[in-house]
């Protein structure tokens, strides 16, 4: 296998990248045959060629991004990283090559690739963000900058805050940087996601848990100790999150109590053995659909486990809550057997619900 590192062969130390020239070559790429210009920050081997025109012979990609070009200048050929060339304009843009980990996290957090606005006193948006982030890792480093204020702002306290999540992948660390602004009774969130080798992990506070819902709330609680939104103090939010964490412990205990009976009913009906998917359960108003009371999320190519979320309003009636738990656990058991393409409220669900004495109104 022909592997060449940019800092040895096709680039400089600014952009370390290992590239397999054989496997990364794209046949008949639209850039082939096009004219580019050697950029003004090109590597040393291009030093005397800066500003000259070159013809693209081959294109090399990494993680679906253009990483390097093979070009000809006169009778000579050169291979260089993308930042060596002005391709369509006289400036360099999108020259950083993102790792597969960074690309995967960017995909999972795609809903936050553009700015999101939330009510000024609501933490629901941050909880929803942490829920999706929890699908990509069970451990994060968390750190905040100081709040900032602009001279022209009418606000009496601050205008916003930056913080970031550090995911210790190898060889690069992935950083999810969050930029927030408080204005006009809303707070606005933007994110930037990239991989870097410029992060001292020994100076980072890491927070995480193997359970999806628990780490979601732990990350939100961490920021509750760092940030205050309009009209709610960090201490009040901390109390609410601590209560949620304790409620989720009780919910897990109830699920573990009810699950053996549901598995037994499944085996009696089907005669099949069952390997259950890993499961995370939690209370939240953020994830449950309107007007629904609960949701069961199946495993996917991103998340190798099931997630059951129950709206907090179900706590008003314990009997009602138990019926909701049974309903979602039937879904969970059937899905563990049939896979993601399994039925929703089909014959097997109805028969299990009947034997478990689930009232008819809870069978749809």
Secondary structure, DSSP 4 states (H G I P E B T S, - for coil): --EEEIIIIIS-GGG--EEEHHHHEETT-TTTT-EEEE-TT--GGGGGGTT-EEEEEEEEEETTEEEEEEEEETTEEEEEEGGGEE-SSSS--S-PPPPHHHHHHHHHTGGGSS-EEEETT--HHHHHHHHHHTTT-SEEEEEE---B--TT---SS-SEEEEEEEE--SSSEEEEEEEEEEETTEEEEEEEEEEES---GGG-EEEE-SSHHHHHHHHHHHHHTT--BTTB-HHHHHHHHHHHHHHHHHHHHHHHHHHHHHHHHHHHHH-----PPPEEEEE-SSSSPSS-SEEEEPP-SS--SEEEEE-GGGGG-HHHHHHHHHHHHHHHHHHHHH-TT--SSSHHHHHHHHHTT--GGG--
